[in-house]
Amino acid sequence: MPFFDSAGIKIHYYDAGSGAAVVLVHGFASTVDHNWGGTGWMAALSQQYRVIAPDVRGHGLSDKPHAPTAYGYASMGADVTRLMDHLGIERALLMGYSMGASIAIELMVSRPERFRAIVLGGIAYDDGLEDQADRDAIAAAYRADDPATIKSPVAKAYRRFAESMPNDLKALAALIDAERSPFDPAKLAAVRMPVLIVVGTEDNAIGDPEPLAKMIPGARLVMLEGRDHMTAPADQRFKDVVLEFLGAARL
């Protein structure tokens, strides 16, 4: 299993297939295997592309620091471009889901020269964790010794999902506590690359994706009928629209 050093953080990644590079960035409390492997993305994309998929810092087999200063979209985005440098990839196609889509937006506005096109899945301008009280409750739930003491239904749900995989709860709490601010609409309006946004019609984990699509010039929004935040990644319609989009962007 390959690893590389990203400014002192050991990052685990998958590298499969050949051709134009596609970098996949998974969601919060997930892993490459869960977000992209079990849902069929790695198999579908690696038939036509070289697929690079890191376990985001704090997740999977990558290092899991417990300090909030180790996280933030800028730091996690830098892991992506450092991985590309490590592999000798100058430009790539990029796809992120949920938190991974937020990381992709960070890269879209800060390092646009490194990417030819970007897919944003399970994302809105309000990503569902803008409320500080919710963020504090979730972080506290991750640090709770006894899950029975957790009062917030939202925090309980996050704790259950995190415990469904081999997560380090204190690392996830640090990530939640990391400083964050909304993306600058002026920077989104300056984007000049193809962007596809895909969201389930029943996704109640985020806000309305249409404002985000309107902020990014030329962005295409596709809604997956009947899918929510958890079921959208495995939907074949998701893969079909992304393969079409990436094929056109590769030309």
C-alpha positions as CSV (number, residue, x, y, z in Angstrom):
1,M,0.0,0.0,0.0
2,P,1.7,3.2,-1.1
3,F,2.2,6.2,1.3
4,F,3.9,9.5,0.9
5,D,5.0,12.3,3.2
6,S,2.9,15.5,2.9
7,A,4.8,18.1,5.0
8,G,5.1,15.6,7.9
9,I,1.7,13.9,7.5
10,K,1.8,10.3,6.2
11,I,-0.9,10.0,3.5
12,H,-2.1,6.7,2.2
13,Y,-3.4,6.5,-1.4
14,Y,-4.6,4.2,-4.2
15,D,-3.2,4.4,-7.7
16,A,-5.0,2.3,-10.3
17,G,-5.5,2.2,-14.0
18,S,-3.8,4.3,-16.7
19,G,-4.5,7.3,-18.9
20,A,-5.5,10.8,-17.9
21,A,-5.4,11.2,-14.1
22,V,-8.5,11.5,-12.0
23,V,-8.1,12.4,-8.4
24,L,-10.9,11.3,-6.0
25,V,-11.4,13.0,-2.6
26,H,-13.7,11.2,-0.2
27,G,-16.2,12.6,2.4
28,F,-16.0,13.2,6.1
29,A,-15.5,10.1,8.4
30,S,-15.3,7.9,5.3
31,T,-12.3,6.3,3.4
32,V,-11.3,5.6,-0.1
33,D,-12.6,2.0,0.2
34,H,-16.0,3.1,1.6
35,N,-16.6,6.2,-0.6
36,W,-15.0,5.0,-3.9
37,G,-14.3,1.3,-3.7
38,G,-17.5,-0.3,-2.4
39,T,-19.6,2.1,-4.5
40,G,-18.0,1.0,-7.7
41,W,-16.2,4.2,-8.6
42,M,-12.7,2.8,-8.6
43,A,-13.6,0.0,-10.9
44,A,-15.7,2.2,-13.3
45,L,-13.1,4.9,-13.6
46,S,-9.9,2.8,-13.7
47,Q,-11.1,1.2,-17.0
48,Q,-10.5,4.6,-18.8
49,Y,-8.4,6.7,-16.4
50,R,-5.5,6.6,-13.9
51,V,-7.4,6.9,-10.6
52,I,-5.5,8.5,-7.7
53,A,-7.5,8.4,-4.4
54,P,-5.9,9.4,-1.1
55,D,-7.3,8.7,2.4
56,V,-7.7,12.3,3.6
57,R,-5.6,13.2,6.6
58,G,-7.5,12.1,9.7
59,H,-9.1,9.2,7.9
60,G,-8.4,5.6,6.7
61,L,-4.8,4.6,6.8
62,S,-3.4,8.1,6.7
63,D,-2.1,9.9,9.8
64,K,-4.7,11.2,12.2
65,P,-3.4,14.2,14.2
66,H,-5.5,15.4,17.1
67,A,-4.8,19.2,16.8
68,P,-7.4,21.3,14.9
69,T,-4.5,23.3,13.4
70,A,-3.6,20.2,11.4
71,Y,-6.8,20.4,9.4
72,G,-8.8,22.9,7.3
73,Y,-9.5,22.8,3.6
74,A,-6.3,24.5,2.7
75,S,-4.2,21.9,4.5
76,M,-6.2,19.0,3.1
77,G,-6.2,20.5,-0.4
78,A,-2.4,20.8,-0.2
79,D,-2.2,17.1,0.4
80,V,-3.8,16.6,-3.0
81,T,-1.4,18.8,-4.9
82,R,1.6,17.4,-3.0
83,L,0.4,13.9,-4.0
84,M,0.1,15.0,-7.6
85,D,3.7,16.4,-7.4
86,H,4.9,13.1,-5.8
87,L,3.4,11.2,-8.7
88,G,4.6,13.6,-11.4
89,I,1.1,14.7,-12.4
90,E,1.0,18.3,-13.6
91,R,-2.8,18.5,-14.2
92,A,-5.7,16.2,-13.4
93,L,-9.4,15.9,-13.4
94,L,-10.7,16.2,-9.8
95,M,-13.8,14.8,-8.1
96,G,-14.8,15.2,-4.5
97,Y,-17.8,14.1,-2.5
98,S,-19.3,15.9,0.5
99,M,-16.3,17.1,2.5
100,G,-14.2,16.0,-0.4
101,A,-16.2,18.4,-2.6
102,S,-15.4,21.3,-0.2
103,I,-11.7,20.4,-0.5
104,A,-12.2,20.3,-4.3
105,I,-13.7,23.8,-4.2
106,E,-10.7,25.0,-2.2
107,L,-8.4,23.7,-4.9
108,M,-10.7,25.0,-7.7
109,V,-10.2,28.6,-6.4
110,S,-6.7,28.4,-5.1
111,R,-4.9,26.1,-7.6
112,P,-7.0,26.2,-10.8
113,E,-3.9,25.7,-13.0
114,R,-3.6,22.1,-11.6
115,F,-7.1,20.9,-12.7
116,R,-8.8,20.6,-16.1
117,A,-12.4,20.0,-14.8
118,I,-14.0,19.3,-11.4
119,V,-16.9,17.2,-10.2
120,L,-18.6,18.3,-6.9
121,G,-20.8,15.7,-5.4
122,G,-23.1,16.0,-2.3
123,I,-22.4,19.7,-1.8
124,A,-24.1,23.0,-1.5
125,Y,-22.9,26.5,-0.6
126,D,-24.3,25.7,2.9
127,D,-22.8,22.2,3.4
128,G,-24.9,21.5,6.4
129,L,-22.3,22.2,9.1
130,E,-22.3,25.9,9.1
131,D,-24.2,26.1,12.4
132,Q,-21.6,26.5,15.2
133,A,-23.9,24.8,17.7
134,D,-24.1,21.7,15.6
135,R,-20.4,21.6,15.0
136,D,-19.7,21.9,18.7
137,A,-22.2,19.2,19.5
138,I,-20.7,16.8,17.0
139,A,-17.2,17.4,18.2
140,A,-18.4,16.8,21.8
141,A,-20.1,13.6,20.7
142,Y,-16.8,12.3,19.2
143,R,-15.0,13.1,22.5
144,A,-17.7,11.6,24.7
145,D,-16.6,8.5,26.6
146,D,-20.2,7.2,26.8
147,P,-22.4,7.6,23.7
148,A,-25.5,7.4,25.9
149,T,-24.7,10.9,27.1
150,I,-25.0,12.4,23.7
151,K,-28.3,14.5,23.5
152,S,-28.2,16.0,20.0
153,P,-29.8,13.7,17.4
154,V,-27.5,15.1,14.7
155,A,-24.5,14.4,16.8
156,K,-25.7,10.9,17.6
157,A,-26.0,10.2,13.9
158,Y,-22.5,11.5,13.2
159,R,-21.1,9.4,16.0
160,R,-22.9,6.2,14.7
161,F,-21.6,6.8,11.2
162,A,-18.0,7.4,12.4
163,E,-18.1,4.3,14.5
164,S,-19.2,2.2,11.6
165,M,-15.6,2.4,10.3
166,P,-12.2,2.3,12.0
167,N,-12.1,6.0,12.7
168,D,-10.1,7.9,15.3
169,L,-12.9,9.9,17.0
170,K,-10.5,12.5,18.5
171,A,-9.0,13.2,15.1
172,L,-12.5,13.7,13.6
173,A,-13.3,16.1,16.5
174,A,-10.2,18.1,15.8
175,L,-11.2,18.3,12.1
176,I,-14.6,19.6,13.1
177,D,-13.0,22.2,15.4
178,A,-10.7,23.4,12.6
179,E,-11.2,27.0,11.5
180,R,-13.4,27.4,8.4
181,S,-15.1,30.2,6.5
182,P,-17.6,30.2,3.6
183,F,-16.1,30.2,0.2
184,D,-15.9,33.7,-1.4
185,P,-18.6,34.2,-4.0
186,A,-16.3,36.5,-6.0
187,K,-13.7,33.7,-6.2
188,L,-16.4,31.2,-7.3
189,A,-17.5,33.7,-10.0
190,A,-14.0,33.8,-11.3
191,V,-13.8,30.0,-12.0
192,R,-13.2,29.3,-15.7
193,M,-13.1,25.5,-15.9
194,P,-15.9,22.9,-16.5
195,V,-17.7,22.1,-13.2
196,L,-20.3,19.4,-12.6
197,I,-22.4,19.3,-9.4
198,V,-24.3,16.2,-8.6
199,V,-26.7,15.9,-5.6
200,G,-29.5,13.6,-4.6
201,T,-33.0,15.1,-4.5
202,E,-33.5,13.7,-1.0
203,D,-30.2,14.9,0.4
204,N,-31.1,16.6,3.6
205,A,-27.6,16.7,5.0
206,I,-26.8,19.9,2.9
207,G,-28.7,23.0,1.8
208,D,-30.0,23.8,-1.7
209,P,-27.3,23.2,-4.3
210,E,-28.7,25.6,-6.8
211,P,-27.2,28.8,-5.3
212,L,-23.7,27.2,-5.6
213,A,-24.3,26.2,-9.2
214,K,-25.4,29.7,-10.0
215,M,-22.2,31.2,-8.4
216,I,-19.9,29.1,-10.7
217,P,-20.0,30.3,-14.3
218,G,-21.2,27.5,-16.6
219,A,-21.6,24.9,-13.8
220,R,-24.0,22.1,-14.6
221,L,-26.2,20.8,-11.8
222,V,-27.6,17.2,-11.9
223,M,-30.1,16.0,-9.3
224,L,-30.4,12.3,-8.7
225,E,-34.1,11.5,-8.1
226,G,-34.8,9.6,-4.9
227,R,-31.2,9.6,-3.6
228,D,-29.9,11.1,-0.4
229,H,-26.5,11.9,1.0
230,M,-25.6,8.3,1.7
231,T,-27.2,6.5,-1.3
232,A,-26.1,8.9,-4.1
233,P,-22.5,7.7,-4.4
234,A,-23.5,4.2,-5.5
235,D,-26.1,5.3,-8.0
236,Q,-25.3,4.3,-11.6
237,R,-26.8,7.5,-12.9
238,F,-24.1,9.4,-11.0
239,K,-21.4,7.4,-12.7
240,D,-22.9,7.8,-16.1
241,V,-23.1,11.6,-15.9
242,V,-19.6,11.8,-14.5
243,L,-18.1,9.6,-17.2
244,E,-19.8,11.7,-19.9
245,F,-18.6,14.9,-18.3
246,L,-15.0,13.7,-17.8
247,G,-14.9,12.3,-21.4
248,A,-15.8,15.8,-22.8
249,A,-13.4,17.6,-20.4
250,R,-10.6,15.3,-21.5
251,L,-10.8,16.3,-25.2
